[in-house]
Amino acid sequence: MGHPRVGYRGVGYARVVMPALSFQWSQQIVMSTRNKLQDPGDEPDAAPPQPSRRRFLQSAAAAATVGAAPHLRAQTPGPAALPPAETHTPVPSRPVTLTVNGRAYTLQLEPRVTLLDALREYAGLMGTKKGCDRGQCGACTVIAGGRRINSCLTLAVMHEGENITTVEGLASNDVLSPLQRAFIEYDAFQCGYCTSGQLCSATALLNEFHNGTASAVTADVRSRPPQLSDDEIRERMSGNICRCGAYANIVAAVRAVHDGGGQNSAGAGSNGGLHDTKA
């Protein structure tokens, strides 16, 4: 073995070489230096970030829009002046005399007032009902000049001088007409809203058949209908709608009055007056 050398100040030490430790130490120093260089805060001359392509396109589009806005505003025409609203002078009311159920009613009506509104709102006859107000349901049927009409489709001024019959005029001296009694006997109504129109229409139907008026189901329209069959009644009453579905009993009531046994055959049936309507 060799002798230890005499070092500085005479302290002796053994010469030991440790290459692995020296390599690790050098590697740590290099990595530390690299991290310091990568820190953007320690780089005094770092280059400013470049704008992205999307940001550039957005800025260019905004600038183009702002530049074109004054020209677009100048080319946009202003709103055209609206013409003044046309004013219509209201038509004054005029006296209209209607003969309803044998009584004369002198009413102050505008020419546009329908017969239905004149009866209900001015004459106070509320029996005539307003259903569809388009002439489709028949609830407003009255008899004017011997013909059944939809009072919602005609003007009141057109019926001056005519005899008008509503459901209030079918009875006489508080005695129900045969058709009204038959409607009760045959349960020809339920809610009753359409009943006034049904009664007026059926009353006119019997008069029309008595006068020989044909219908769409009459075999030969050139001759008098031989009999008032159920088909004839259904066809002649087809303009009146019953939403409760009492059609079968309405046909039975009309046929019973035509045959002359409406009030005498009430006790013949059972089930509360319901009768078989099949011939």
NORRAUR-V979644 format. One record per run of one state. SS is the DSSP state (hx for helix, st for strand, lp for the rest). FROM is the first residue (numbers start at 1). TO is the last residue. Records with the same first field share a line. If there is no record, write none. Layout:
SS = FROM-TO + FROM-TO
This chain:
lp = 1-4 + 7-7 + 11-11 + 14-18 + 39-39 + 43-52 + 76-93 + 101-102 + 110-113 + 123-140 + 145-146 + 154-154 + 160-162 + 166-166 + 170-171 + 173-174 + 176-177 + 186-194 + 211-229 + 237-246 + 260-265 + 269-279
st = 5-6 + 12-13 + 94-100 + 103-109 + 114-114 + 141-144 + 147-150 + 155-155 + 163-165 + 172-172 + 175-175
hx = 8-10 + 19-38 + 40-42 + 53-75 + 115-122 + 151-153 + 156-159 + 167-169 + 178-185 + 195-210 + 230-236 + 247-259 + 266-268
